[in-house]
Amino acid sequence: MKSETGFDHALYDRFPTASRPQSEVDELKEIWKAPKGWRRLTAVNNNYVGFWYVVTAFGFFLAAGILALGMRVQLAAPMQDYLGAETYNQFFTMHGTVMMFLFAVPMVEAIGVMLLPQMLAARDLPFPRLSAYAFWAYAVGGTLFFLSLFVGLAPDGGWFMYPPLTSIAFSPGINTDFWLLGIGFIEISAIAGAIEIIVGVLRTRAPGMTLDRMPMFAWAMLVFAVMIVVAFPSVILCTLLLEIERAFNWPFFDATRGGDPLLWQHLFWFFGHPEVYIIFIPAAGLMSMMVAAVARTPLVGYRLNVLALVATGFISFGVWAHHMFTTDMPRVSAGYFSAASMAVSLPAGIQVFCWIATLASGRIRWTTPALFVVGSVVIFTMGGLTGVMVGMVPFDWQAHDTYFIVAHLHYVLMGGMVFPMFAAFYHWHGMTSSRALSDRLGKWVFGLMFAGLHITFLPMHLTGLMGMPRRVYTYLPGRDLDLLNMVSTVGAFVLAGGVLLFLFDCARNFRFTATDDAGNLYDGGTLEWLPTGLYSTRSIPLVRSRQPLWDRPEICREVEEGRYFLPNSATGQRETLITSTVMAEPQYVQLMPGPSPWPMSAAIFTAGFFLSLTVQAYAFAIFCGIVAVLSTLRWLWETDRPVRQDTADIGGGIEVPIAITGPKSHGWWALNTLMVVIGMIGFMALFAYFYLFGINPQVWSAPPPIGQTAVILALEIAALAAAWGGRRVLAGRGGKQAGDLPWILEALATALLVGALWLDITGWLGTGLSPAMNGMGATVFMLTVLQAQVVIIACIMAAYLAMREARGIMTTPTNVTMDIVTRFIMFCAMQGLIFTLVPRVFPGG
């Protein structure tokens, strides 16, 4: 029977096929081998990039932990002078920033890069060079940001950076600029990783792995990545707004000129509260998989867990203003956000009860992962209960900005992410280490960390209720806070002792390997435990259940004998199988790029660009920006090249295409995701525009003449038509060289967009409006800045298209580059239409 995509499921009956020759394994090893020596840094295999990613994120965890110990020493007794006020402010700002931005999200993204290809039985994620770029951007940018602490330039305004404290009037140094530009850049890295994960989970699953058979971690990472795509543009925008205000005096947050400091809180917490669940959801996916292995029984309530993950992601976007209950918001708004804050705990409760039911229905083996799993449930439940408490407005008024909130936050994050992370380290380290970690020492690690956490943070609930405010560097004696703070300090060092013991165990036993690993130490039932090499699995299996290794133990041998899909290299290149979104039916073979220094180069020079802007070395910033763009284009140059064969035999006599464009293409999905990111930045900018208008409408002035608006709209519609025309011309030249007309039409489209942008800017300036005048000027010209960014990118893409045509490597009908460039230019035109119409129509003269 054929499915709606045209694939005949009867072909699955051919598998497993006869075993394949060993020589094909040698060929795969040669094709997928990593470079040697220093060139190993140019590897893009998920085995290497994922491992580097995890180690770097854990390094930032240790660094932030050391800062926390310094703060606890300062607060161990009243009126201490271990850290001065300014140094303490830098410590707590860097501790929160590193934990939230440089550890938590990157760590779960890193675990995803490492585990997902194996769980999905893919050769690799679909854009391995993008994964490498995301890692190097994060590693270089994060390291430079952290080093600001050692030269007295670390930010000191808190990890939330509220204006007006962080405005140029109150923070004239470049400390705040390090935070704004550094975090903005690091979030770009996170978004790049999220795009990779979304496309990877939806399009690179093994045949037969329908959405209903996906591992829970894959579901969690899909929700996680979608949340990043929706939430992170908000923090990118607000950091950009504040940096522009500081650099060019555009009054987004200046209440004296039509701005509002609360605009920052709305934009920041629209990201900041989903951020907590962005951290928790992947850890919940790991927990769902580990409880099944711990109890040696399938997860109870698989579909309920999936629904809970999706519901958590959805509801979390309606919770952001519960951080703002003390800002005198209207009662209706406070009631809504209070209800949402309590409602978001319901799906988390569903997952916790499913975990408990799974553990109760099986037979628990009390290994180190089991201890961390059970400990995580206990700790996260305690943090969730206090979360419901602070979701109630009257209680929040009393506990807001006290140590009660510090205790709640750490219980949620430690129980919801850190303990699952350590459980995952012990459960999955056999994939990357040739030697197993000590289970005996692991239990000591758990004991010290579990006891240390409660000794540290349980007393903070009481110190908070007794009135101790957070973010203070000292306190007065005689207020009954001395003993509680000393206990918390002792607990912090007990917790640190557990982490130190884990490091000792790693140093003694962990030996990284990409091939000969310790194996399935805790009897997991999913595909990451198939025999693997740098090419992942020898052949991509046919999946018929959620726990294939439990249900069909012989599948490991069959996969190793090459009896399933892609048992060899069908084209002599790196490749993986792209499957349909819902039913995971084979659709085409994707050619994968190999090792390259260009993603690293692009990341390093992009980091140099942002750092140069921070220290106001503008000439060097321009140089770094140009090199970063050229490195990116060079890395892309090798992709989408013509191939000699049109189809490939993927095993069992099944033939699928090699090159493909349109909605079935993985590039199509990636571009759509990128356009959602850019669209969300624009949407939040429009939110800022309407928000400032709503609180101060009297400063809004009349728009430019309607005739000029009509001309701009005509140019943008003409650009849309030209871009579409170039795509149609290319489609009509099937199997031929593309010719000059398609890229000429795309160049014309970008020229029309540039003209429309110029008329838009000059039109507003002609009304007497300037960006530094008031909130309207700032937000109107911010829309033109955002449009200018995408137009510049469109111009670069059109030039890149022309260069590929000049070299004769733009052929038809399956040219992904042309398809992507055309659709991006059309997106730019549509965004320009919206950004032109809204501010010119809304004030209404």
ZIZI-V333949 format. One record per residue. N is the residue number from 1. D_CENTER is the distance of its C-alpha to the mean C-alpha in whole Angstrom. Layout:
BEGIN
n & d_center
N & D_CENTER
N & D_CENTER
END
This chain:
BEGIN
n & d_center
1 & 39
2 & 37
3 & 33
4 & 32
5 & 31
6 & 34
7 & 33
8 & 36
9 & 35
10 & 39
11 & 37
12 & 35
13 & 39
14 & 39
15 & 37
16 & 37
17 & 39
18 & 41
19 & 40
20 & 39
21 & 41
22 & 39
23 & 39
24 & 36
25 & 34
26 & 35
27 & 34
28 & 31
29 & 31
30 & 32
31 & 30
32 & 26
33 & 28
34 & 26
35 & 28
36 & 30
37 & 30
38 & 28
39 & 27
40 & 25
41 & 22
42 & 22
43 & 21
44 & 18
45 & 19
46 & 16
47 & 19
48 & 19
49 & 15
50 & 14
51 & 17
52 & 16
53 & 13
54 & 14
55 & 17
56 & 16
57 & 13
58 & 17
59 & 19
60 & 17
61 & 17
62 & 21
63 & 21
64 & 20
65 & 22
66 & 25
67 & 25
68 & 25
69 & 28
70 & 30
71 & 29
72 & 31
73 & 34
74 & 34
75 & 34
76 & 36
77 & 40
78 & 40
79 & 41
80 & 40
81 & 39
82 & 37
83 & 34
84 & 35
85 & 34
86 & 32
87 & 31
88 & 30
89 & 28
90 & 26
91 & 25
92 & 24
93 & 22
94 & 20
95 & 20
96 & 18
97 & 16
98 & 15
99 & 15
100 & 12
101 & 10
102 & 11
103 & 12
104 & 10
105 & 7
106 & 7
107 & 10
108 & 9
109 & 6
110 & 10
111 & 12
112 & 10
113 & 11
114 & 14
115 & 15
116 & 14
117 & 17
118 & 20
119 & 19
120 & 19
121 & 22
122 & 20
123 & 21
124 & 18
125 & 15
126 & 16
127 & 15
128 & 15
129 & 16
130 & 12
131 & 11
132 & 14
133 & 13
134 & 9
135 & 11
136 & 14
137 & 13
138 & 11
139 & 14
140 & 17
141 & 15
142 & 15
143 & 18
144 & 20
145 & 19
146 & 20
147 & 23
148 & 24
149 & 25
150 & 28
151 & 29
152 & 30
153 & 27
154 & 24
155 & 23
156 & 25
157 & 24
158 & 22
159 & 18
160 & 19
161 & 21
162 & 23
163 & 26
164 & 29
165 & 28
166 & 26
167 & 28
168 & 30
169 & 33
170 & 32
171 & 30
172 & 31
173 & 30
174 & 27
175 & 25
176 & 23
177 & 22
178 & 21
179 & 18
180 & 18
181 & 17
182 & 16
183 & 13
184 & 13
185 & 12
186 & 10
187 & 7
188 & 8
189 & 7
190 & 4
191 & 5
192 & 7
193 & 5
194 & 4
195 & 8
196 & 9
197 & 9
198 & 10
199 & 13
200 & 13
201 & 14
202 & 16
203 & 18
204 & 19
205 & 20
206 & 23
207 & 26
208 & 27
209 & 24
210 & 24
211 & 21
212 & 24
213 & 24
214 & 20
215 & 19
216 & 18
217 & 15
218 & 14
219 & 15
220 & 12
221 & 9
222 & 10
223 & 11
224 & 7
225 & 6
226 & 9
227 & 8
228 & 5
229 & 7
230 & 10
231 & 10
232 & 8
233 & 11
234 & 13
235 & 13
236 & 13
237 & 16
238 & 17
239 & 17
240 & 19
241 & 21
242 & 22
243 & 22
244 & 25
245 & 27
246 & 27
247 & 28
248 & 30
249 & 31
250 & 30
251 & 30
252 & 27
253 & 27
254 & 31
255 & 33
256 & 36
257 & 35
258 & 34
259 & 30
260 & 29
261 & 27
262 & 26
263 & 24
264 & 21
265 & 21
266 & 21
267 & 18
268 & 16
269 & 17
270 & 15
271 & 12
272 & 13
273 & 15
274 & 12
275 & 10
276 & 13
277 & 12
278 & 9
279 & 10
280 & 13
281 & 12
282 & 11
283 & 14
284 & 16
285 & 16
286 & 17
287 & 20
288 & 21
289 & 21
290 & 23
291 & 25
292 & 27
293 & 27
294 & 29
295 & 31
296 & 32
297 & 31
298 & 29
299 & 27
300 & 29
301 & 27
302 & 25
303 & 24
304 & 25
305 & 22
306 & 20
307 & 21
308 & 20
309 & 16
310 & 17
311 & 19
312 & 17
313 & 14
314 & 17
315 & 19
316 & 16
317 & 16
318 & 20
319 & 20
320 & 19
321 & 22
322 & 24
323 & 23
324 & 25
325 & 28
326 & 30
327 & 30
328 & 33
329 & 31
330 & 33
331 & 34
332 & 33
333 & 30
334 & 30
335 & 31
336 & 28
337 & 25
338 & 27
339 & 28
340 & 24
341 & 23
342 & 26
343 & 25
344 & 21
345 & 23
346 & 25
347 & 22
348 & 21
349 & 25
350 & 25
351 & 23
352 & 25
353 & 28
354 & 27
355 & 26
356 & 29
357 & 31
358 & 30
359 & 31
360 & 34
361 & 35
362 & 34
363 & 36
364 & 34
365 & 34
366 & 33
367 & 31
368 & 29
369 & 26
370 & 28
371 & 29
372 & 25
373 & 24
374 & 27
375 & 27
376 & 23
377 & 25
378 & 27
379 & 25
380 & 23
381 & 26
382 & 27
383 & 24
384 & 24
385 & 28
386 & 27
387 & 24
388 & 27
389 & 29
390 & 27
391 & 27
392 & 30
393 & 31
394 & 35
395 & 33
396 & 30
397 & 33
398 & 34
399 & 31
400 & 29
401 & 28
402 & 30
403 & 29
404 & 29
405 & 26
406 & 25
407 & 26
408 & 24
409 & 21
410 & 21
411 & 23
412 & 20
413 & 17
414 & 20
415 & 21
416 & 18
417 & 15
418 & 18
419 & 20
420 & 18
421 & 17
422 & 20
423 & 22
424 & 19
425 & 20
426 & 24
427 & 23
428 & 21
429 & 23
430 & 26
431 & 23
432 & 23
433 & 26
434 & 30
435 & 31
436 & 30
437 & 29
438 & 32
439 & 32
440 & 35
441 & 33
442 & 30
443 & 32
444 & 33
445 & 29
446 & 28
447 & 32
448 & 31
449 & 28
450 & 29
451 & 32
452 & 30
453 & 27
454 & 30
455 & 33
456 & 30
457 & 29
458 & 31
459 & 34
460 & 31
461 & 32
462 & 35
463 & 35
464 & 33
465 & 36
466 & 38
467 & 37
468 & 35
469 & 32
470 & 29
471 & 28
472 & 32
473 & 33
474 & 36
475 & 38
476 & 42
477 & 44
478 & 46
479 & 44
480 & 43
481 & 40
482 & 41
483 & 41
484 & 38
485 & 36
486 & 37
487 & 36
488 & 33
489 & 33
490 & 35
491 & 32
492 & 29
493 & 31
494 & 32
495 & 28
496 & 28
497 & 31
498 & 29
499 & 26
500 & 28
501 & 30
502 & 27
503 & 27
504 & 30
505 & 30
506 & 27
507 & 29
508 & 32
509 & 31
510 & 28
511 & 28
512 & 25
513 & 26
514 & 25
515 & 28
516 & 30
517 & 28
518 & 30
519 & 29
520 & 28
521 & 29
522 & 29
523 & 30
524 & 27
525 & 27
526 & 24
527 & 24
528 & 22
529 & 25
530 & 27
531 & 29
532 & 26
533 & 27
534 & 24
535 & 25
536 & 23
537 & 26
538 & 30
539 & 30
540 & 27
541 & 29
542 & 30
543 & 28
544 & 30
545 & 29
546 & 26
547 & 27
548 & 29
549 & 30
550 & 32
551 & 33
552 & 34
553 & 35
554 & 36
555 & 33
556 & 32
557 & 36
558 & 35
559 & 32
560 & 33
561 & 36
562 & 34
563 & 36
564 & 33
565 & 31
566 & 30
567 & 32
568 & 33
569 & 31
570 & 33
571 & 32
572 & 33
573 & 29
574 & 26
575 & 25
576 & 23
577 & 24
578 & 22
579 & 23
580 & 23
581 & 21
582 & 23
583 & 26
584 & 24
585 & 27
586 & 27
587 & 27
588 & 27
589 & 26
590 & 24
591 & 25
592 & 22
593 & 22
594 & 23
595 & 23
596 & 23
597 & 23
598 & 21
599 & 18
600 & 19
601 & 21
602 & 19
603 & 16
604 & 19
605 & 21
606 & 18
607 & 18
608 & 21
609 & 21
610 & 20
611 & 22
612 & 25
613 & 24
614 & 24
615 & 27
616 & 29
617 & 29
618 & 29
619 & 31
620 & 29
621 & 26
622 & 27
623 & 28
624 & 24
625 & 23
626 & 25
627 & 25
628 & 21
629 & 22
630 & 25
631 & 23
632 & 20
633 & 23
634 & 25
635 & 22
636 & 22
637 & 25
638 & 26
639 & 24
640 & 26
641 & 29
642 & 32
643 & 33
644 & 36
645 & 36
646 & 35
647 & 34
648 & 34
649 & 35
650 & 32
651 & 35
652 & 38
653 & 39
654 & 36
655 & 35
656 & 32
657 & 31
658 & 29
659 & 28
660 & 27
661 & 26
662 & 25
663 & 23
664 & 24
665 & 22
666 & 18
667 & 18
668 & 19
669 & 16
670 & 14
671 & 16
672 & 16
673 & 12
674 & 12
675 & 15
676 & 14
677 & 11
678 & 15
679 & 17
680 & 15
681 & 15
682 & 19
683 & 19
684 & 18
685 & 21
686 & 23
687 & 23
688 & 24
689 & 27
690 & 28
691 & 27
692 & 29
693 & 32
694 & 32
695 & 33
696 & 35
697 & 37
698 & 40
699 & 38
700 & 37
701 & 39
702 & 41
703 & 39
704 & 40
705 & 43
706 & 42
707 & 43
708 & 41
709 & 38
710 & 40
711 & 40
712 & 36
713 & 35
714 & 37
715 & 36
716 & 32
717 & 34
718 & 36
719 & 32
720 & 31
721 & 34
722 & 34
723 & 31
724 & 32
725 & 35
726 & 34
727 & 32
728 & 35
729 & 37
730 & 35
731 & 35
732 & 39
733 & 39
734 & 38
735 & 38
736 & 39
737 & 38
738 & 36
739 & 39
740 & 38
741 & 38
742 & 35
743 & 33
744 & 36
745 & 35
746 & 31
747 & 33
748 & 35
749 & 32
750 & 30
751 & 33
752 & 34
753 & 31
754 & 32
755 & 35
756 & 34
757 & 31
758 & 34
759 & 36
760 & 34
761 & 34
762 & 37
763 & 38
764 & 37
765 & 38
766 & 41
767 & 41
768 & 41
769 & 38
770 & 36
771 & 32
772 & 34
773 & 36
774 & 34
775 & 31
776 & 32
777 & 32
778 & 29
779 & 27
780 & 29
781 & 29
782 & 25
783 & 25
784 & 27
785 & 24
786 & 21
787 & 24
788 & 25
789 & 22
790 & 21
791 & 25
792 & 25
793 & 22
794 & 24
795 & 27
796 & 25
797 & 25
798 & 28
799 & 30
800 & 28
801 & 29
802 & 32
803 & 32
804 & 31
805 & 34
806 & 36
807 & 36
808 & 36
809 & 33
810 & 32
811 & 34
812 & 34
813 & 34
814 & 30
815 & 29
816 & 25
817 & 25
818 & 27
819 & 26
820 & 22
821 & 24
822 & 26
823 & 24
824 & 22
825 & 25
826 & 26
827 & 23
828 & 24
829 & 27
830 & 26
831 & 24
832 & 27
833 & 29
834 & 27
835 & 27
836 & 31
837 & 32
838 & 30
839 & 32
840 & 35
841 & 36
842 & 34
843 & 37
844 & 40
845 & 42
END
